[in-house]
């Protein structure tokens, strides 16, 4: 079974600064997806960024980028030019690429609360 | 609708009562997932539907929990004889068949007194 670990329960950053959220995972599979989701107080999980394990290039979405280290099973999220609207709970998640009865099922980490100070 | 809709948004019930939580997925999404999120934790998988059938129900904690999706669209999560430990946010998601991306609703917060 896969596990996802986020070792930072809380992080804080000043507006306009950069912050990095950490995530490690454990799997015996070679092909999979990794995700970062944002959960604001509305409770809706919003996809921030996605990385396919077979791609060596790190994914980037505007101010959000990842550092994917497959051998180390590490997947960190960097938020540049932090904005007040970035404040939320952030979850790292794993999904197998293989099909079968569990296709699409996500395994989440415990989450990191991000506070952005003006 | 435009997004995944979940009702009720909040539900308070007494220990031992029966509750139903409803999920209306994005139109055309055949895959639907239920997750449970306890306070301060990440969501945990409960059950996955492909069409009308439950393809994977390995996450249901015990036989008090049951889910249906009779017409392959709306799904209902049913909890019998609720316990205080069932208090959590229950999230529903549906999957875009082209991109594989999951779209989540805003969840139903269940509080068992």
Contacts between the chains, C-beta under 8 A, distances in Angstrom:
chain1	res1	chain2	res2	distance
A	4	B	42	7.6
A	6	B	42	7.9
A	33	B	100	7.9
A	42	B	106	5.6
A	43	B	89	5.9
A	43	B	91	7.4
A	43	B	106	4.9
A	43	B	107	4.4
A	43	B	109	7.6
A	44	B	104	5.6
A	44	B	105	6.7
A	44	B	106	4.6
A	44	B	107	7.4
A	45	B	43	7.4
A	45	B	91	6.8
A	45	B	93	7.5
A	45	B	102	7.9
A	45	B	104	4.0
A	46	B	104	7.8
A	47	B	101	6.3
A	47	B	102	7.7
A	50	B	101	7.8
A	91	B	42	5.3
A	91	B	43	7.5
A	93	B	42	7.9
A	101	B	48	7.6
A	101	B	55	4.8
A	101	B	56	4.6
A	102	B	48	6.8
A	102	B	55	7.7
A	102	B	56	4.9
A	102	B	58	7.8
A	103	B	31	7.7
A	103	B	48	7.9
A	103	B	50	7.9
A	103	B	55	7.7
A	104	B	31	5.8
A	104	B	33	7.0
A	104	B	48	7.0
A	104	B	95	5.1
A	104	B	100	6.6
A	104	B	102	6.7
A	105	B	33	6.9
A	105	B	45	5.4
A	105	B	48	5.9
A	105	B	56	6.7
A	106	B	33	7.8
A	106	B	35	7.9
A	106	B	43	7.5
A	106	B	45	7.1
A	106	B	102	6.7
A	107	B	45	7.3
A	108	B	42	3.4
A	108	B	43	5.1
A	108	B	44	7.4
A	109	B	42	5.4
A	110	B	40	7.8
A	110	B	41	5.9
A	110	B	42	5.2
A	111	B	40	7.4
A	111	B	41	7.1
A	111	B	42	5.3
